[in-house]
Amino acid sequence: MSIEQRLTELKLTLPALSDPIGTYVQAKQVGNLLYLSGKGPGAGVKGKIGAGMTIEDGYKHARATGLVLIAVMKQALDGDLDRVTDIVKVLGMVNAVPDFGDQPKVINGCSDLFVAVLGERGRHARSAVGMGSLPMNISVEIEAVLRIHD
């Protein structure tokens, strides 16, 4: 089953991508690796986990960020998501109060989505860390490295 078919089966719609807010590109290919810039969950999703936002809220935000990252993959690969061989590495950053320690539970929202959509190709190495703040006060930011084929 293609990745597009899997997205349809799961009733998932990829969001429209916004332009970068700085001097960078959405994705950069080096050899057979595709580096995805850090992305957030979308407009209007702001705040700190542990200060008015729960782990469950963060999980949903990380899942939404995963959909944004899949949209970036699709754009960078000229619409052909089946060129993704593996998600190699994910770095998840959680905007959280200082004593928050459940960053992995939050970033599981993205990781679980990648596995649901890509199957075994979606399993990856990962870091999930806490941050005192993130750009525009977003709740999570996630970047990824993929292996692709021609």
ABEGO torsion letter per residue (X at the ends): XBAAAAAAAAGBBBBBBBBBABBBBABBBBEABBBBBBBBAEBGBBEBBGBGBBAAAAAAAAAAAAAAAAAAAAAAAGGBAAABABBABBBBBBBBBAABAAAAAAAAAAAAAAAAAAEAAABBBBBBBBBABBBGGBABBBBBBBBBBX
